[in-house]
Amino acid sequence: MEDDVKFHISETGHSVVVSHTICEHLSKFYIVEEKEFINHKRFLLSPKDDLFKLPRDLYGEDSFNIWNFNQLSFLIGFYIRNLVIKDDIKFLNIANASHKVNMALDFF
């Protein structure tokens, strides 16, 4: 498979990763809901996916893991994607994604 990942930093300092292959793969996990007022993309995962399992379900009853590491990865991505720093104040700016907020709260 060809490596088509390209990394750019704009003049404003924003980082951008461009990859047709990665975008094509990620698009398999989204469903588009047509609304009267907006084209809405919602993450499409089965409730049986490992992301929603408790650590004991993934690693066994005798495991000392307190994290489902898929959830930890989701939370790190959630933080990186939504973090805003303004006037030295850090906050999460989440627009039109209540299902992602609820998932993050459930994982915490």
PyMOL commands that set and color helices and strands:
alter all, ss='L'
color gray80, all
select helices_A, chain A and resi 20-27+50-52+55-59+69-82+98-107
alter helices_A, ss='H'
color red, helices_A
select strands_A, chain A and resi 6-9+15-18+30-34+39-43+83-86+89-92
alter strands_A, ss='S'
color yellow, strands_A
deselect
rebuild
show_as cartoon
